[in-house]
Amino acid sequence: AAATATAASAPSPPQTVDSASGESHQSPGGAAKKPDDAGVETAEEATEPSEPDVNELCKDMFTKMAVYLQGELTATCEDYKLLENMNKLTSLKYLEMKDIAVNISRNLKDLNHEYASLQPYLDQINQIEERVAALEQAAYRLDAYSKRLEAKFKKLEKR
């Protein structure tokens, strides 16, 4: 009974009439053409796909969705691996920078220690420089005094 209901509700294939012989033929395109309609086609009734087609389409959809999700998960996993590698490299760079900073700190302490050990000598150099400056001033005063004395002597000599 179900088969007859399906057959009764399904549209019959469209037919065309051959104008020369008067015979009717089924149209391969699925639409009935009349000789006077010149290129006009009639619409077919939309039917739902049969059950096996829906099952196949669902299986195909789920397969493709699984492939898509697998690709997304793979991309995310690769992103995390890249981040992990970047973090490792950054950590190594910071360790190198820490070693450089420790070496600089050690060298700075050594320089400060050497400067502290040289400080008495630097103080002596400063004292000697001050004495030389005072001696130089005394030499200029002595030179000026000797010039004045010489001028007085020449003045007295002329008399």
Backbone as JSON Lines, residues from 0, in Angstrom:
{"i":0,"aa":"A","n":[0.83,-1.18,0.0],"ca":[0.0,0.0,0.0],"c":[0.87,1.24,0.0]}
{"i":1,"aa":"A","n":[2.0,1.17,0.73],"ca":[2.89,2.33,0.79],"c":[3.53,2.56,-0.56]}
{"i":2,"aa":"A","n":[3.85,1.48,-1.26],"ca":[4.5,1.62,-2.56],"c":[3.54,2.24,-3.56]}
{"i":3,"aa":"T","n":[2.26,1.89,-3.48],"ca":[1.31,2.48,-4.42],"c":[1.06,3.93,-4.1]}
{"i":4,"aa":"A","n":[1.1,4.29,-2.8],"ca":[0.91,5.7,-2.43],"c":[2.08,6.53,-2.91]}
{"i":5,"aa":"T","n":[3.29,5.96,-2.81],"ca":[4.47,6.68,-3.26],"c":[4.44,6.83,-4.77]}
{"i":6,"aa":"A","n":[4.03,5.78,-5.45],"ca":[3.97,5.83,-6.9],"c":[2.88,6.78,-7.36]}
{"i":7,"aa":"A","n":[1.78,6.84,-6.62],"ca":[0.69,7.71,-7.02],"c":[1.04,9.17,-6.78]}
{"i":8,"aa":"S","n":[1.82,9.44,-5.72],"ca":[2.14,10.83,-5.42],"c":[3.32,11.32,-6.23]}
{"i":9,"aa":"A","n":[4.14,10.43,-6.75],"ca":[5.28,10.85,-7.56],"c":[4.79,11.32,-8.9]}
{"i":10,"aa":"P","n":[5.31,12.41,-9.4],"ca":[4.85,12.9,-10.69],"c":[5.32,11.99,-11.81]}
{"i":11,"aa":"S","n":[4.49,11.89,-12.82],"ca":[4.87,11.08,-13.96],"c":[5.85,11.85,-14.81]}
{"i":12,"aa":"P","n":[6.75,11.15,-15.51],"ca":[7.73,11.86,-16.3],"c":[7.05,12.68,-17.37]}
{"i":13,"aa":"P","n":[7.59,13.88,-17.63],"ca":[6.98,14.74,-18.63],"c":[7.08,14.13,-20.02]}
{"i":14,"aa":"Q","n":[6.14,14.46,-20.84],"ca":[6.07,13.9,-22.19],"c":[6.09,15.04,-23.2]}
{"i":15,"aa":"T","n":[6.72,14.77,-24.34],"ca":[6.72,15.73,-25.44],"c":[6.01,15.09,-26.62]}
{"i":16,"aa":"V","n":[5.4,15.88,-27.42],"ca":[4.68,15.36,-28.58],"c":[5.46,15.75,-29.82]}
{"i":17,"aa":"D","n":[5.77,14.75,-30.64],"ca":[6.49,14.98,-31.9],"c":[5.46,15.49,-32.91]}
{"i":18,"aa":"S","n":[5.68,16.67,-33.4],"ca":[4.69,17.29,-34.29],"c":[4.59,16.56,-35.63]}
{"i":19,"aa":"A","n":[5.65,15.94,-36.08],"ca":[5.61,15.27,-37.38],"c":[4.85,13.97,-37.31]}
{"i":20,"aa":"S","n":[5.13,13.16,-36.26],"ca":[4.51,11.85,-36.21],"c":[3.3,11.83,-35.3]}
{"i":21,"aa":"G","n":[3.22,12.82,-34.39],"ca":[2.1,12.86,-33.47],"c":[2.29,11.93,-32.3]}
{"i":22,"aa":"E","n":[3.51,11.35,-32.16],"ca":[3.78,10.45,-31.05],"c":[4.25,11.25,-29.85]}
{"i":23,"aa":"S","n":[4.0,10.71,-28.66],"ca":[4.5,11.38,-27.45],"c":[5.71,10.63,-26.94]}
{"i":24,"aa":"H","n":[6.71,11.38,-26.5],"ca":[7.96,10.81,-25.98],"c":[8.25,11.43,-24.61]}
{"i":25,"aa":"Q","n":[9.0,10.68,-23.78],"ca":[9.42,11.26,-22.5],"c":[10.6,12.19,-22.75]}
{"i":26,"aa":"S","n":[10.56,13.34,-22.12],"ca":[11.63,14.34,-22.3],"c":[12.79,13.97,-21.39]}
{"i":27,"aa":"P","n":[14.02,13.91,-21.9],"ca":[15.15,13.53,-21.05],"c":[15.47,14.61,-20.03]}
{"i":28,"aa":"G","n":[15.15,15.83,-20.28],"ca":[15.46,16.92,-19.35],"c":[14.52,16.95,-18.19]}
{"i":29,"aa":"G","n":[13.43,16.25,-18.22],"ca":[12.52,16.2,-17.11],"c":[11.42,17.22,-17.21]}
{"i":30,"aa":"A","n":[11.4,18.1,-18.19],"ca":[10.35,19.11,-18.29],"c":[9.62,18.91,-19.61]}
{"i":31,"aa":"A","n":[8.33,19.09,-19.59],"ca":[7.55,18.92,-20.81],"c":[7.7,20.15,-21.68]}
{"i":32,"aa":"K","n":[7.93,19.91,-22.96],"ca":[8.05,21.03,-23.89],"c":[6.94,20.89,-24.92]}
{"i":33,"aa":"K","n":[6.3,21.94,-25.18],"ca":[5.28,21.95,-26.23],"c":[5.87,22.68,-27.41]}
{"i":34,"aa":"P","n":[5.46,22.32,-28.61],"ca":[6.03,22.97,-29.78],"c":[5.81,24.47,-29.77]}
{"i":35,"aa":"D","n":[4.75,24.94,-29.21],"ca":[4.49,26.38,-29.26],"c":[5.09,27.12,-28.08]}
{"i":36,"aa":"D","n":[5.72,26.42,-27.11],"ca":[6.3,27.09,-25.94],"c":[7.73,27.54,-26.18]}
{"i":37,"aa":"A","n":[8.37,27.23,-27.21],"ca":[9.7,27.67,-27.65],"c":[10.65,27.95,-26.49]}
{"i":38,"aa":"G","n":[11.18,26.95,-25.83],"ca":[12.22,27.11,-24.81],"c":[11.69,27.32,-23.41]}
{"i":39,"aa":"V","n":[10.41,27.24,-23.15],"ca":[9.86,27.43,-21.81],"c":[9.78,26.07,-21.16]}
{"i":40,"aa":"E","n":[10.33,25.95,-19.94],"ca":[10.3,24.69,-19.22],"c":[9.37,24.82,-18.04]}
{"i":41,"aa":"T","n":[8.79,23.72,-17.64],"ca":[7.94,23.74,-16.45],"c":[8.75,23.25,-15.27]}
{"i":42,"aa":"A","n":[8.4,23.71,-14.08],"ca":[9.14,23.35,-12.87],"c":[8.75,21.98,-12.4]}
{"i":43,"aa":"E","n":[9.71,21.29,-11.76],"ca":[9.44,19.99,-11.17],"c":[9.08,20.18,-9.72]}
{"i":44,"aa":"E","n":[8.33,19.28,-9.19],"ca":[7.97,19.32,-7.79],"c":[9.18,18.88,-6.96]}
{"i":45,"aa":"A","n":[9.46,19.64,-5.91],"ca":[10.6,19.3,-5.05],"c":[10.22,18.12,-4.19]}
{"i":46,"aa":"T","n":[11.1,17.15,-4.13],"ca":[10.86,15.98,-3.29],"c":[11.99,15.86,-2.29]}
{"i":47,"aa":"E","n":[11.7,15.32,-1.14],"ca":[12.73,15.11,-0.12],"c":[13.61,13.95,-0.55]}
{"i":48,"aa":"P","n":[14.91,14.04,-0.23],"ca":[15.79,12.92,-0.59],"c":[15.38,11.69,0.19]}
{"i":49,"aa":"S","n":[15.68,10.57,-0.36],"ca":[15.32,9.33,0.3],"c":[16.18,9.13,1.54]}
{"i":50,"aa":"E","n":[15.76,8.27,2.41],"ca":[16.41,8.03,3.69],"c":[17.88,7.63,3.56]}
{"i":51,"aa":"P","n":[18.26,6.74,2.66],"ca":[19.68,6.38,2.54],"c":[20.54,7.58,2.16]}
{"i":52,"aa":"D","n":[20.02,8.5,1.35],"ca":[20.79,9.68,0.97],"c":[21.08,10.54,2.19]}
{"i":53,"aa":"V","n":[20.09,10.72,3.07],"ca":[20.27,11.52,4.28],"c":[21.32,10.87,5.17]}
{"i":54,"aa":"N","n":[21.25,9.55,5.31],"ca":[22.25,8.85,6.12],"c":[23.65,9.03,5.55]}
{"i":55,"aa":"E","n":[23.76,8.9,4.24],"ca":[25.07,9.08,3.6],"c":[25.57,10.51,3.78]}
{"i":56,"aa":"L","n":[24.66,11.47,3.62],"ca":[25.05,12.88,3.8],"c":[25.49,13.15,5.23]}
{"i":57,"aa":"C","n":[24.78,12.57,6.2],"ca":[25.16,12.74,7.61],"c":[26.53,12.14,7.87]}
{"i":58,"aa":"K","n":[26.76,10.93,7.34],"ca":[28.07,10.3,7.52],"c":[29.17,11.15,6.9]}
{"i":59,"aa":"D","n":[28.9,11.67,5.71],"ca":[29.87,12.52,5.03],"c":[30.14,13.79,5.84]}
{"i":60,"aa":"M","n":[29.04,14.39,6.36],"ca":[29.19,15.6,7.16],"c":[30.03,15.32,8.41]}
{"i":61,"aa":"F","n":[29.73,14.24,9.11],"ca":[30.47,13.92,10.33],"c":[31.93,13.61,10.02]}
{"i":62,"aa":"T","n":[32.19,12.94,8.91],"ca":[33.57,12.65,8.51],"c":[34.33,13.94,8.25]}
{"i":63,"aa":"K","n":[33.7,14.82,7.49],"ca":[34.36,16.1,7.18],"c":[34.53,16.96,8.42]}
{"i":64,"aa":"M","n":[33.54,16.94,9.32],"ca":[33.64,17.7,10.56],"c":[34.77,17.15,11.42]}
{"i":65,"aa":"A","n":[34.92,15.83,11.44],"ca":[36.01,15.21,12.2],"c":[37.36,15.64,11.63]}
{"i":66,"aa":"V","n":[37.47,15.66,10.3],"ca":[38.72,16.09,9.67],"c":[39.01,17.55,10.01]}
{"i":67,"aa":"Y","n":[37.97,18.39,9.95],"ca":[38.13,19.81,10.27],"c":[38.58,20.0,11.72]}
{"i":68,"aa":"L","n":[37.88,19.32,12.64],"ca":[38.23,19.45,14.06],"c":[39.63,18.92,14.33]}
{"i":69,"aa":"Q","n":[39.99,17.83,13.66],"ca":[41.34,17.28,13.82],"c":[42.37,18.31,13.36]}
{"i":70,"aa":"G","n":[42.08,18.99,12.25],"ca":[42.98,20.04,11.75],"c":[43.08,21.19,12.73]}
{"i":71,"aa":"E","n":[41.96,21.6,13.3],"ca":[41.97,22.68,14.28],"c":[42.78,22.29,15.51]}
{"i":72,"aa":"L","n":[42.58,21.07,15.99],"ca":[43.33,20.6,17.16],"c":[44.82,20.49,16.85]}
{"i":73,"aa":"T","n":[45.14,20.04,15.66],"ca":[46.55,19.94,15.26],"c":[47.18,21.33,15.21]}
{"i":74,"aa":"A","n":[46.46,22.29,14.64],"ca":[46.98,23.67,14.57],"c":[47.18,24.24,15.97]}
{"i":75,"aa":"T","n":[46.22,24.0,16.85],"ca":[46.34,24.49,18.23],"c":[47.52,23.83,18.93]}
{"i":76,"aa":"C","n":[47.68,22.54,18.72],"ca":[48.81,21.81,19.31],"c":[50.13,22.36,18.8]}
{"i":77,"aa":"E","n":[50.2,22.64,17.51],"ca":[51.43,23.21,16.93],"c":[51.7,24.6,17.5]}
{"i":78,"aa":"D","n":[50.63,25.38,17.7],"ca":[50.8,26.71,18.31],"c":[51.39,26.58,19.71]}
{"i":79,"aa":"Y","n":[50.89,25.62,20.49],"ca":[51.42,25.43,21.84],"c":[52.87,24.94,21.81]}
{"i":80,"aa":"K","n":[53.21,24.1,20.85],"ca":[54.6,23.65,20.73],"c":[55.5,24.82,20.39]}
{"i":81,"aa":"L","n":[55.04,25.69,19.49],"ca":[55.8,26.88,19.13],"c":[55.99,27.78,20.34]}
{"i":82,"aa":"L","n":[54.92,27.98,21.1],"ca":[55.01,28.78,22.32],"c":[55.99,28.17,23.31]}
{"i":83,"aa":"E","n":[55.94,26.87,23.45],"ca":[56.86,26.18,24.36],"c":[58.31,26.4,23.92]}
{"i":84,"aa":"N","n":[58.57,26.26,22.62],"ca":[59.93,26.48,22.11],"c":[60.37,27.93,22.32]}
{"i":85,"aa":"M","n":[59.46,28.85,22.09],"ca":[59.8,30.27,22.29],"c":[60.1,30.54,23.77]}
{"i":86,"aa":"N","n":[59.33,29.93,24.66],"ca":[59.57,30.11,26.09],"c":[60.93,29.53,26.49]}
{"i":87,"aa":"K","n":[61.28,28.37,25.92],"ca":[62.58,27.77,26.23],"c":[63.71,28.68,25.75]}
{"i":88,"aa":"L","n":[63.58,29.2,24.52],"ca":[64.62,30.1,24.0],"c":[64.72,31.38,24.83]}
{"i":89,"aa":"T","n":[63.58,31.91,25.22],"ca":[63.58,33.12,26.04],"c":[64.24,32.84,27.38]}
{"i":90,"aa":"S","n":[63.94,31.69,27.96],"ca":[64.56,31.31,29.23],"c":[66.08,31.21,29.09]}
{"i":91,"aa":"L","n":[66.54,30.61,27.99],"ca":[67.99,30.51,27.76],"c":[68.61,31.89,27.61]}
{"i":92,"aa":"K","n":[67.94,32.78,26.89],"ca":[68.46,34.14,26.71],"c":[68.56,34.85,28.05]}
{"i":93,"aa":"Y","n":[67.53,34.68,28.9],"ca":[67.56,35.32,30.21],"c":[68.68,34.74,31.08]}
{"i":94,"aa":"L","n":[68.93,33.43,30.96],"ca":[70.05,32.85,31.7],"c":[71.38,33.43,31.24]}
{"i":95,"aa":"E","n":[71.53,33.61,29.91],"ca":[72.75,34.22,29.39],"c":[72.89,35.65,29.9]}
{"i":96,"aa":"M","n":[71.78,36.39,29.88],"ca":[71.82,37.78,30.36],"c":[72.14,37.82,31.85]}
{"i":97,"aa":"K","n":[71.64,36.85,32.61],"ca":[71.93,36.79,34.04],"c":[73.42,36.55,34.25]}
{"i":98,"aa":"D","n":[74.0,35.63,33.48],"ca":[75.43,35.36,33.59],"c":[76.25,36.6,33.25]}
{"i":99,"aa":"I","n":[75.83,37.32,32.21],"ca":[76.54,38.54,31.83],"c":[76.44,39.57,32.95]}
{"i":100,"aa":"A","n":[75.25,39.71,33.55],"ca":[75.06,40.67,34.63],"c":[75.91,40.29,35.85]}
{"i":101,"aa":"V","n":[76.0,39.0,36.14],"ca":[76.83,38.55,37.28],"c":[78.29,38.88,37.0]}
{"i":102,"aa":"N","n":[78.75,38.63,35.77],"ca":[80.14,38.95,35.41],"c":[80.41,40.45,35.51]}
{"i":103,"aa":"I","n":[79.48,41.25,35.04],"ca":[79.64,42.71,35.12],"c":[79.7,43.14,36.58]}
{"i":104,"aa":"S","n":[78.83,42.58,37.41],"ca":[78.82,42.93,38.83],"c":[80.15,42.54,39.49]}
{"i":105,"aa":"R","n":[80.65,41.35,39.17],"ca":[81.92,40.9,39.73],"c":[83.06,41.83,39.29]}
{"i":106,"aa":"N","n":[83.08,42.16,37.99],"ca":[84.13,43.05,37.49],"c":[84.04,44.43,38.12]}
{"i":107,"aa":"L","n":[82.83,44.92,38.34],"ca":[82.65,46.23,38.98],"c":[83.16,46.2,40.42]}
{"i":108,"aa":"K","n":[82.89,45.11,41.13],"ca":[83.42,44.98,42.5],"c":[84.94,44.96,42.49]}
{"i":109,"aa":"D","n":[85.52,44.23,41.53],"ca":[86.98,44.19,41.42],"c":[87.55,45.57,41.14]}
{"i":110,"aa":"L","n":[86.91,46.31,40.24],"ca":[87.38,47.67,39.93],"c":[87.26,48.58,41.15]}
{"i":111,"aa":"N","n":[86.17,48.46,41.88],"ca":[86.01,49.28,43.1],"c":[87.08,48.92,44.13]}
{"i":112,"aa":"H","n":[87.39,47.64,44.24],"ca":[88.42,47.21,45.18],"c":[89.79,47.77,44.75]}
{"i":113,"aa":"E","n":[90.1,47.69,43.45],"ca":[91.37,48.23,42.95],"c":[91.43,49.74,43.15]}
{"i":114,"aa":"Y","n":[90.32,50.43,42.91],"ca":[90.29,51.88,43.12],"c":[90.54,52.2,44.59]}
{"i":115,"aa":"A","n":[89.93,51.42,45.48],"ca":[90.13,51.64,46.92],"c":[91.59,51.4,47.3]}
{"i":116,"aa":"S","n":[92.23,50.4,46.68],"ca":[93.63,50.13,47.0],"c":[94.55,51.21,46.42]}
{"i":117,"aa":"L","n":[94.13,51.85,45.33],"ca":[94.93,52.93,44.74],"c":[94.65,54.29,45.37]}
{"i":118,"aa":"Q","n":[93.62,54.39,46.17],"ca":[93.22,55.68,46.74],"c":[94.34,56.38,47.51]}
{"i":119,"aa":"P","n":[95.13,55.7,48.35],"ca":[96.22,56.42,49.04],"c":[97.21,57.04,48.05]}
{"i":120,"aa":"Y","n":[97.52,56.33,46.98],"ca":[98.45,56.87,45.98],"c":[97.83,58.07,45.26]}
{"i":121,"aa":"L","n":[96.54,57.97,44.97],"ca":[95.85,59.09,44.33],"c":[95.84,60.31,45.26]}
{"i":122,"aa":"D","n":[95.66,60.08,46.56],"ca":[95.7,61.19,47.52],"c":[97.09,61.82,47.55]}
{"i":123,"aa":"Q","n":[98.13,60.98,47.5],"ca":[99.5,61.52,47.47],"c":[99.73,62.35,46.21]}
{"i":124,"aa":"I","n":[99.22,61.87,45.09],"ca":[99.37,62.62,43.83],"c":[98.67,63.97,43.96]}
{"i":125,"aa":"N","n":[97.49,63.99,44.56],"ca":[96.77,65.26,44.74],"c":[97.57,66.21,45.65]}
{"i":126,"aa":"Q","n":[98.17,65.67,46.72],"ca":[98.98,66.52,47.61],"c":[100.19,67.08,46.87]}
{"i":127,"aa":"I","n":[100.84,66.23,46.09],"ca":[102.01,66.69,45.32],"c":[101.59,67.76,44.33]}
{"i":128,"aa":"E","n":[100.45,67.58,43.71],"ca":[99.96,68.57,42.75],"c":[99.69,69.9,43.45]}
{"i":129,"aa":"E","n":[99.11,69.85,44.65],"ca":[98.87,71.09,45.41],"c":[100.19,71.76,45.78]}
{"i":130,"aa":"R","n":[101.19,70.97,46.19],"ca":[102.49,71.54,46.56],"c":[103.19,72.14,45.34]}
{"i":131,"aa":"V","n":[103.08,71.45,44.19],"ca":[103.7,71.98,42.97],"c":[103.04,73.3,42.6]}
{"i":132,"aa":"A","n":[101.72,73.38,42.74],"ca":[101.01,74.63,42.43],"c":[101.46,75.73,43.38]}
{"i":133,"aa":"A","n":[101.62,75.41,44.68],"ca":[102.08,76.42,45.65],"c":[103.51,76.83,45.33]}
{"i":134,"aa":"L","n":[104.35,75.86,44.97],"ca":[105.75,76.15,44.61],"c":[105.81,77.02,43.36]}
{"i":135,"aa":"E","n":[104.92,76.74,42.41],"ca":[104.87,77.55,41.18],"c":[104.48,78.99,41.51]}
{"i":136,"aa":"Q","n":[103.53,79.17,42.39],"ca":[103.14,80.53,42.8],"c":[104.3,81.23,43.51]}
{"i":137,"aa":"A","n":[105.0,80.48,44.34],"ca":[106.16,81.07,45.03],"c":[107.23,81.46,44.02]}
{"i":138,"aa":"A","n":[107.42,80.63,42.98],"ca":[108.41,80.94,41.95],"c":[108.0,82.2,41.19]}
{"i":139,"aa":"Y","n":[106.72,82.37,40.89],"ca":[106.26,83.59,40.21],"c":[106.48,84.82,41.1]}
{"i":140,"aa":"R","n":[106.18,84.68,42.38],"ca":[106.4,85.82,43.3],"c":[107.88,86.16,43.41]}
{"i":141,"aa":"L","n":[108.7,85.1,43.48],"ca":[110.15,85.31,43.57],"c":[110.68,85.98,42.3]}
{"i":142,"aa":"D","n":[110.14,85.56,41.15],"ca":[110.55,86.15,39.88],"c":[110.15,87.63,39.85]}
{"i":143,"aa":"A","n":[108.91,87.92,40.28],"ca":[108.46,89.31,40.3],"c":[109.31,90.13,41.27]}
{"i":144,"aa":"Y","n":[109.64,89.56,42.41],"ca":[110.46,90.28,43.39],"c":[111.86,90.54,42.85]}
{"i":145,"aa":"S","n":[112.42,89.51,42.17],"ca":[113.77,89.68,41.62],"c":[113.78,90.74,40.52]}
{"i":146,"aa":"K","n":[112.7,90.84,39.74],"ca":[112.62,91.87,38.7],"c":[112.54,93.25,39.34]}
{"i":147,"aa":"R","n":[111.77,93.38,40.41],"ca":[111.68,94.68,41.09],"c":[113.03,95.04,41.71]}
{"i":148,"aa":"L","n":[113.68,94.05,42.29],"ca":[115.0,94.29,42.91],"c":[116.01,94.7,41.86]}
{"i":149,"aa":"E","n":[115.94,94.03,40.7],"ca":[116.85,94.38,39.61],"c":[116.59,95.81,39.13]}
{"i":150,"aa":"A","n":[115.3,96.16,39.05],"ca":[114.97,97.52,38.61],"c":[115.49,98.53,39.62]}
{"i":151,"aa":"K","n":[115.39,98.26,40.92],"ca":[115.9,99.18,41.95],"c":[117.43,99.3,41.85]}
{"i":152,"aa":"F","n":[118.06,98.14,41.62],"ca":[119.52,98.14,41.52],"c":[119.98,99.0,40.35]}
{"i":153,"aa":"K","n":[119.33,98.87,39.21],"ca":[119.7,99.66,38.03],"c":[119.43,101.13,38.31]}
{"i":154,"aa":"K","n":[118.39,101.42,39.02],"ca":[118.07,102.81,39.35],"c":[119.13,103.4,40.26]}
{"i":155,"aa":"L","n":[119.58,102.61,41.22],"ca":[120.61,103.09,42.14],"c":[121.96,103.18,41.43]}
{"i":156,"aa":"E","n":[122.21,102.32,40.53],"ca":[123.46,102.31,39.79],"c":[123.58,103.57,38.93]}
{"i":157,"aa":"K","n":[122.53,104.06,38.41],"ca":[122.54,105.24,37.56],"c":[122.8,106.48,38.39]}
{"i":158,"aa":"R","n":[122.64,106.56,39.57],"ca":[122.85,107.73,40.39],"c":[124.24,107.91,40.73]}
